[in-house]
Amino acid sequence: MEATRAIIKTKRDESAGKLLMKLDQMGITARITKNEPEAIVLAEGQIDEGKIKTMPEAAQLTEVKAPFPLVSREWSQKDSIVEIAPGVAVGGGNVLIIAGPCAVEGEEQIVKTAKAIKNSGATALRGGAYKPRTSPYSFQGLGAEGLALLPEAKKATGLPIVTEVMTPEDIDFMLPHADILQAGSRNMQNFSLLKALGKVDKPVLLKRGMMATIDEWLQAAEYIMAGGNFNVILCERGIRSFEKRTRNTLDLNAVPLVKSLSHLPVIVDPSHGTGKSELVPSMSLAALAAGADGLIAEVHPNPKEATSDGDQSLDFEQFGDLMKSVNRLLSIMPGKVPEGSKCSVAA
């Protein structure tokens, strides 16, 4: 019998330990990946499905061939819904629109932006306090000062906060300030960070690496889920190619492909995907038409004066126009709802 991999749900939390002992006696390697609200056990070895199903501890067994079992559609055919804040979720038809500046530059800038994007229908605010930059001489973000300003924007608008974490050591410090922790493109395979994010009780936005394959991206998500955090949101943000006219090549093929392989919600970043603000509206609509569960777009009060990524940032008026187009599109897409957006579809 060939070695196979299976995911087993237990009937009771206290049954997981007994199940592990029985599997060990069968020569099967197993581990508990999640304990609440029900224990989920990942097993690998010569799986005797019939024998395991007779065990009183096993409620459900699913054999999985994918190298990313917890992430895969083989295990969960139903789309996962990730709750970000009370009344705000993504996946399963809920469309999440995240917007805000590349970097937090000051209290007036971030609060003003938060109010503007909320008025246009955005449902979460992005803002970088710590910025991984290619050049060591580029603006690296305000750090702790910028992080402390994000709750002020949340207080003024109620919008949940998305911000990037770069090291495992920063996680505990950032948790009180963020509703979603972002693992950026350059950190997609920072395995120490991914393992640490697997232990937190908050959603993780995992951006695709700029040179990562689909399987590498999904296996990075597996690291987080294997640690026990099942609240993972995938983000396609463009990959590096030979084309120089755009910052990256936005791989919209990835959206329907990943959704066929995985139950996790997938959003798209048209700002980094193109690097050009004039391309963001059309690629945003294309992403949603391709089946994306949301967008993350860069918006700044005055893009020409932005400390970083001004060329790919929309101003408030441009973002408002985009949201009108987004609502028109979603109104004709069955089962799609702009999560948290109460604005009517513009005529």
Stockholm file with secondary structure:
# STOCKHOLM 1.0

chainA/1-347         MEATRAIIKTKRDESAGKLLMKLDQMGITARITKNEPEAIVLAEGQIDEGKIKTMPEAAQLTEVKAPFPLVSREWSQKDSIVEIAPGVAVGGGNVLIIAGPCAVEGEEQIVKTAKAIKNSGATALRGGAYKPRTSPYSFQGLGAEGLALLPEAKKATGLPIVTEVMTPEDIDFMLPHADILQAGSRNMQNFSLLKALGKVDKPVLLKRGMMATIDEWLQAAEYIMAGGNFNVILCERGIRSFEKRTRNTLDLNAVPLVKSLSHLPVIVDPSHGTGKSELVPSMSLAALAAGADGLIAEVHPNPKEATSDGDQSLDFEQFGDLMKSVNRLLSIMPGKVPEGSKCSVAA
#=GR chainA/1-347 SS CCCEEEEEEESSTTHHHHHHHHHHHTTCEEEEEECSSSCEEEEEESCCHHHHHTSTTEEEEEEECSSSTTTBTTTCCSCCCEEEETTEEEBTTEEEEEEECSBCCCHHHHHHHHHHHHHHTCCEEECBSSCCCSSTTSCCCCTHHHHHHHHHHHHHHCCCEEEECCSGGGHHHHGGGCSEEEECGGGTTCHHHHHHHTTSSSCEEEECCTTCCHHHHHHHHHHHHHTTCCCEEEEECCBCCSCCSSSSBCCTTHHHHHHHHBCSCEEECHHHHHSCGGGHHHHHHHHHHTTCSEEEEEBCSSGGGCSSCGGGCBCHHHHHHHHHHHHHHHHTSTTCEETTCCCCCCC
#=GC SS_cons         CCCEEEEEEESSTTHHHHHHHHHHHTTCEEEEEECSSSCEEEEEESCCHHHHHTSTTEEEEEEECSSSTTTBTTTCCSCCCEEEETTEEEBTTEEEEEEECSBCCCHHHHHHHHHHHHHHTCCEEECBSSCCCSSTTSCCCCTHHHHHHHHHHHHHHCCCEEEECCSGGGHHHHGGGCSEEEECGGGTTCHHHHHHHTTSSSCEEEECCTTCCHHHHHHHHHHHHHTTCCCEEEEECCBCCSCCSSSSBCCTTHHHHHHHHBCSCEEECHHHHHSCGGGHHHHHHHHHHTTCSEEEEEBCSSGGGCSSCGGGCBCHHHHHHHHHHHHHHHHTSTTCEETTCCCCCCC
//
